[in-house]
Amino acid sequence: MALQIKTFRITDASSETEVNSFLVNKRVHHWEASYTGDPALGYWNLLIAYEEDHRRPERPMQAGMRRSAPEPKPTPVKVDTPPDVPQELMGMYENIRKWRNQIARDEKIKPYVLFNNKQLEDMVKTPPATIDTLKSLVTDMTPELFDKYSNQLLGLISAAGSSTAA
């Protein structure tokens, strides 16, 4: 559509309402305002260069109203499911989980990159005794991270297992 121009003289609230009603379904490309007259009895001249915008059907706004922000999207609620580990192994579970979280912070990665919670539960329920067994449990861990941390993890599991058995 072609650009059109409209001028308004704003002297009071009703002329503001007229401008607001006019602007519904219009795309403003340019506007200018100037004040004319003395400070007490003057008025505003408003020039608007616009085109019709049929993509946004809206109802006219009333004087003094502002367009409201869109409703915020609700944030999903995170549900923490308790680990499927016997109570007597919870200490071991928590120690390994804390170790994993510390390594993840040090490496600036997410904890699940090392191993996820299900793999952690399996590790606690059936503690691996060898590197190969550990490797079959922590399938998410990259070879580089496995080479770097597998001995620490086995030592932690071994130490926690011997304290649980005692």
Residue frames as qw, qx, qy, qz and C-alpha x, y, z in Angstrom:
[[0.000, 0.887, 0.461, 0.000, 0.00, 0.00, 0.00],
 [0.339, 0.619, -0.029, 0.708, 1.00, 3.59, -0.51],
 [0.340, -0.224, -0.486, 0.773, 2.14, 5.78, 2.34],
 [0.128, -0.787, -0.440, -0.413, -0.51, 8.19, 3.58],
 [0.254, 0.122, -0.391, 0.876, -0.26, 11.25, 5.84],
 [0.364, -0.741, -0.522, -0.214, -2.67, 12.42, 8.52],
 [0.178, 0.323, -0.374, 0.851, -2.39, 15.38, 10.89],
 [0.460, -0.647, -0.607, 0.027, -4.01, 15.89, 14.28],
 [0.037, -0.592, 0.259, -0.762, -4.38, 18.85, 16.62],
 [0.590, -0.334, -0.698, 0.231, -4.21, 17.55, 20.20],
 [0.134, -0.577, 0.123, -0.796, -5.80, 19.86, 22.69],
 [0.591, -0.375, 0.422, -0.576, -7.33, 17.53, 25.28],
 [0.454, -0.169, 0.868, -0.113, -7.97, 13.89, 26.23],
 [0.730, 0.472, 0.412, -0.274, -10.66, 13.40, 23.58],
 [0.524, 0.765, -0.326, -0.186, -8.24, 14.33, 20.79],
 [0.143, -0.501, 0.853, -0.034, -5.71, 11.85, 22.24],
 [0.642, 0.143, 0.713, -0.244, -8.42, 9.19, 22.10],
 [0.667, 0.684, 0.035, -0.295, -9.04, 10.09, 18.47],
 [0.245, 0.704, -0.658, -0.103, -5.34, 9.54, 17.65],
 [0.355, -0.263, 0.883, -0.159, -5.25, 6.21, 19.51],
 [0.714, 0.371, 0.515, -0.297, -8.36, 4.98, 17.70],
 [0.554, 0.756, -0.224, -0.267, -6.93, 6.07, 14.37],
 [0.036, 0.652, -0.756, -0.055, -3.66, 4.17, 14.92],
 [0.735, -0.027, 0.652, -0.186, -5.40, 0.79, 15.21],
 [0.794, 0.345, 0.470, 0.175, -4.34, -1.37, 12.23],
 [0.370, 0.917, -0.138, 0.061, -1.87, 1.23, 11.01],
 [0.827, -0.114, 0.003, 0.551, 1.85, 0.82, 10.54],
 [0.047, -0.984, 0.032, 0.171, 3.52, 4.14, 11.36],
 [0.796, 0.337, 0.002, 0.502, 6.59, 4.90, 9.25],
 [0.344, 0.194, -0.179, 0.901, 7.27, 8.40, 10.54],
 [0.245, -0.840, -0.482, -0.050, 5.77, 10.92, 12.91],
 [0.309, 0.256, -0.192, 0.895, 6.52, 14.47, 14.01],
 [0.302, -0.786, -0.531, 0.099, 5.10, 16.58, 16.80],
 [0.282, 0.281, -0.112, 0.910, 5.37, 20.29, 17.46],
 [0.184, -0.629, -0.603, 0.455, 3.93, 22.54, 20.14],
 [0.133, 0.484, 0.304, 0.810, 2.12, 25.70, 19.07],
 [0.367, -0.785, -0.281, -0.413, 0.93, 28.61, 21.18],
 [0.146, -0.673, 0.485, -0.539, 1.68, 29.80, 24.67],
 [0.174, 0.185, -0.929, 0.268, 2.49, 27.28, 27.43],
 [0.342, 0.126, 0.664, -0.653, -0.92, 27.52, 29.12],
 [0.643, 0.462, 0.306, -0.528, -3.27, 27.44, 26.11],
 [0.215, 0.521, -0.677, -0.473, -1.20, 25.84, 23.36],
 [0.924, 0.137, 0.234, -0.269, -1.72, 22.56, 21.54],
 [0.459, -0.340, 0.737, 0.362, 0.28, 19.82, 19.86],
 [0.681, 0.529, -0.242, -0.445, 0.33, 19.31, 16.11],
 [0.619, -0.245, 0.742, 0.079, 0.95, 15.71, 15.18],
 [0.597, 0.530, -0.401, -0.450, 1.84, 14.51, 11.69],
 [0.693, -0.183, 0.696, -0.043, 1.76, 10.77, 11.02],
 [0.477, 0.449, -0.607, -0.450, 3.02, 8.99, 7.87],
 [0.582, -0.105, 0.751, -0.294, 1.41, 5.56, 7.84],
 [0.438, 0.109, -0.713, -0.537, 0.03, 2.68, 5.83],
 [0.834, -0.218, 0.034, -0.506, -2.82, 0.31, 6.57],
 [0.079, 0.355, -0.923, 0.124, -1.73, -2.91, 8.31],
 [0.793, -0.119, -0.192, -0.566, -4.29, -5.67, 7.94],
 [0.616, 0.155, -0.753, 0.172, -2.05, -8.32, 9.52],
 [0.203, -0.035, -0.707, 0.676, -2.75, -7.16, 13.07],
 [0.381, -0.579, -0.441, -0.570, -6.48, -7.00, 13.73],
 [0.289, -0.147, -0.651, 0.686, -6.87, -5.44, 17.15],
 [0.149, -0.818, -0.552, -0.063, -9.59, -3.70, 19.00],
 [0.149, 0.764, -0.073, 0.624, -9.24, 0.04, 19.56],
 [0.472, -0.155, -0.572, 0.653, -7.51, 1.15, 22.72],
 [0.225, -0.890, -0.389, -0.074, -9.28, 3.43, 25.13],
 [0.126, 0.847, -0.229, 0.463, -7.71, 6.69, 26.25],
 [0.380, -0.709, 0.496, -0.326, -4.93, 6.23, 28.76],
 [0.960, -0.110, 0.253, -0.046, -4.57, 2.49, 28.08],
 [0.032, 0.669, -0.701, -0.245, -1.28, 0.89, 27.16],
 [0.831, 0.201, -0.474, -0.211, -0.72, -2.31, 25.29],
 [0.735, -0.540, 0.382, -0.149, -0.04, -5.06, 27.77],
 [0.039, 0.528, -0.836, -0.142, 2.94, -7.35, 27.55],
 [0.736, 0.016, -0.591, -0.329, 2.20, -10.90, 26.44],
 [0.830, -0.487, 0.125, -0.243, 1.42, -13.38, 29.18],
 [0.030, -0.621, 0.783, -0.015, 4.63, -15.00, 30.42],
 [0.774, 0.070, -0.596, -0.201, 4.95, -18.69, 29.68],
 [0.770, -0.576, 0.184, -0.202, 4.74, -20.84, 32.77],
 [0.133, 0.617, -0.774, 0.059, 8.05, -22.33, 33.79],
 [0.814, -0.062, -0.555, -0.162, 8.08, -26.09, 33.91],
 [0.623, -0.640, 0.340, -0.295, 8.21, -27.59, 37.36],
 [0.434, 0.436, -0.783, 0.088, 11.21, -29.80, 37.91],
 [0.874, -0.372, 0.030, -0.311, 10.29, -32.96, 39.73],
 [0.073, 0.568, -0.804, 0.160, 13.13, -34.60, 41.61],
 [0.921, -0.130, -0.277, -0.239, 12.59, -38.31, 41.72],
 [0.547, -0.657, 0.513, -0.079, 14.39, -40.02, 44.58],
 [0.294, 0.488, -0.800, -0.189, 17.08, -42.45, 43.51],
 [0.937, -0.092, -0.171, -0.290, 16.15, -46.12, 43.30],
 [0.436, 0.415, -0.695, 0.393, 18.85, -47.16, 45.78],
 [0.672, -0.483, -0.549, 0.115, 18.52, -49.02, 49.10],
 [0.311, -0.936, -0.002, -0.165, 18.79, -46.72, 52.14],
 [0.760, -0.517, 0.223, 0.324, 22.07, -48.32, 53.30],
 [0.658, 0.169, 0.344, 0.648, 23.69, -47.32, 49.95],
 [0.122, 0.946, 0.273, 0.120, 22.48, -43.70, 49.97],
 [0.404, -0.808, 0.234, 0.361, 25.76, -42.48, 51.50],
 [0.560, -0.110, 0.606, 0.554, 27.71, -44.06, 48.65],
 [0.353, 0.692, 0.549, 0.310, 25.24, -42.67, 46.11],
 [0.076, -0.988, -0.116, 0.075, 25.58, -39.13, 47.50],
 [0.499, -0.616, 0.385, 0.473, 29.40, -39.31, 47.63],
 [0.510, 0.131, 0.638, 0.562, 29.65, -40.38, 44.00],
 [0.206, 0.833, 0.472, 0.204, 27.03, -37.83, 42.94],
 [0.226, -0.940, 0.047, 0.251, 28.91, -35.00, 44.69],
 [0.533, -0.362, 0.526, 0.555, 32.19, -36.17, 43.12],
 [0.442, 0.454, 0.634, 0.443, 30.53, -36.20, 39.66],
 [0.059, 0.949, 0.307, 0.051, 29.11, -32.70, 40.17],
 [0.371, -0.801, 0.240, 0.404, 32.50, -31.35, 41.27],
 [0.521, -0.085, 0.624, 0.576, 34.25, -32.88, 38.25],
 [0.317, 0.693, 0.570, 0.307, 31.52, -31.46, 35.98],
 [0.102, -0.978, -0.086, 0.159, 32.06, -27.98, 37.46],
 [0.471, -0.583, 0.437, 0.496, 35.84, -28.31, 37.04],
 [0.436, 0.097, 0.709, 0.546, 35.46, -29.47, 33.42],
 [0.276, 0.356, -0.005, -0.893, 32.67, -26.90, 32.74],
 [0.322, -0.061, -0.813, -0.482, 30.29, -29.60, 31.52],
 [0.717, -0.309, -0.028, -0.624, 26.90, -30.92, 32.57],
 [0.481, -0.387, 0.747, -0.247, 27.05, -33.80, 35.10],
 [0.873, 0.237, 0.358, -0.231, 25.18, -36.18, 32.79],
 [0.552, 0.710, -0.430, -0.086, 28.07, -35.93, 30.31],
 [0.078, -0.482, 0.848, -0.206, 30.04, -38.05, 32.78],
 [0.182, -0.195, -0.961, -0.077, 27.18, -40.41, 33.65],
 [0.427, -0.436, -0.251, -0.751, 23.48, -40.00, 34.22],
 [0.492, -0.387, 0.486, -0.610, 21.55, -40.71, 37.42],
 [0.961, 0.032, -0.019, -0.273, 20.37, -44.13, 36.24],
 [0.736, 0.404, -0.463, 0.284, 23.97, -45.14, 35.55],
 [0.051, -0.523, 0.568, -0.634, 24.91, -43.82, 38.99],
 [0.784, -0.245, 0.263, -0.506, 22.19, -45.96, 40.59],
 [0.957, 0.202, -0.208, -0.030, 23.44, -49.04, 38.72],
 [0.439, 0.548, -0.543, 0.461, 27.00, -48.27, 39.84],
 [0.326, -0.454, 0.535, -0.633, 25.92, -48.13, 43.48],
 [0.896, -0.088, 0.146, -0.411, 23.71, -51.23, 43.35],
 [0.966, 0.091, 0.108, 0.218, 26.36, -53.34, 41.57],
 [0.173, -0.886, 0.323, 0.283, 29.73, -51.68, 42.20],
 [0.808, 0.541, -0.222, 0.075, 32.16, -52.31, 39.35],
 [0.757, -0.544, 0.242, 0.269, 35.49, -53.89, 40.31],
 [0.626, -0.035, 0.442, 0.641, 37.31, -53.48, 36.99],
 [0.032, 0.403, -0.235, -0.884, 37.85, -50.79, 34.38],
 [0.128, -0.103, -0.804, -0.571, 35.93, -52.84, 31.80],
 [0.150, -0.566, -0.800, 0.128, 32.92, -53.23, 34.08],
 [0.074, -0.620, -0.229, 0.747, 32.98, -49.50, 34.85],
 [0.028, 0.230, -0.499, -0.835, 33.23, -48.70, 31.13],
 [0.134, -0.325, -0.863, -0.362, 30.13, -50.81, 30.44],
 [0.156, -0.664, -0.641, 0.352, 28.20, -48.81, 33.08],
 [0.041, -0.745, -0.067, 0.663, 29.22, -45.24, 32.16],
 [0.577, 0.367, 0.582, 0.441, 28.50, -45.38, 28.44],
 [0.166, 0.955, 0.240, 0.052, 27.81, -41.62, 28.27],
 [0.407, -0.789, 0.255, 0.383, 31.35, -40.68, 29.28],
 [0.585, 0.757, -0.282, -0.063, 33.73, -39.73, 26.44],
 [0.913, 0.076, -0.231, 0.327, 36.93, -41.77, 26.10],
 [0.311, 0.547, -0.311, 0.713, 39.03, -38.73, 27.12],
 [0.469, -0.566, 0.241, -0.634, 37.05, -38.18, 30.32],
 [0.966, -0.209, -0.101, -0.110, 36.99, -41.91, 31.03],
 [0.761, 0.266, -0.324, 0.494, 40.79, -42.13, 30.75],
 [0.078, 0.563, -0.300, 0.766, 41.14, -39.07, 32.99],
 [0.456, -0.407, 0.337, -0.716, 38.70, -40.02, 35.76],
 [0.846, -0.088, -0.458, -0.259, 38.06, -43.80, 35.68],
 [0.573, 0.071, -0.667, 0.470, 40.74, -44.62, 38.29],
 [0.125, -0.191, 0.398, -0.889, 39.43, -41.92, 40.66],
 [0.699, -0.146, -0.129, -0.688, 35.88, -43.20, 40.24],
 [0.812, -0.024, -0.584, -0.003, 36.89, -46.83, 40.82],
 [0.350, 0.133, -0.624, 0.686, 38.83, -45.77, 43.93],
 [0.357, -0.186, 0.222, -0.888, 35.85, -43.82, 45.24],
 [0.819, -0.110, -0.310, -0.471, 33.51, -46.78, 44.63],
 [0.711, 0.068, -0.649, 0.261, 35.97, -49.20, 46.21],
 [0.130, 0.166, -0.548, 0.809, 36.45, -46.99, 49.29],
 [0.540, -0.157, 0.095, -0.822, 32.71, -46.43, 49.68],
 [0.834, -0.038, -0.467, -0.289, 32.00, -50.14, 49.20],
 [0.575, 0.067, -0.693, 0.429, 34.52, -51.21, 51.86],
 [0.093, -0.136, 0.464, -0.871, 33.12, -48.70, 54.38],
 [0.689, -0.109, -0.129, -0.705, 29.56, -49.91, 53.65],
 [0.798, 0.011, -0.600, -0.060, 30.53, -53.54, 54.11],
 [0.337, 0.187, -0.680, 0.624, 32.22, -52.86, 57.46]]
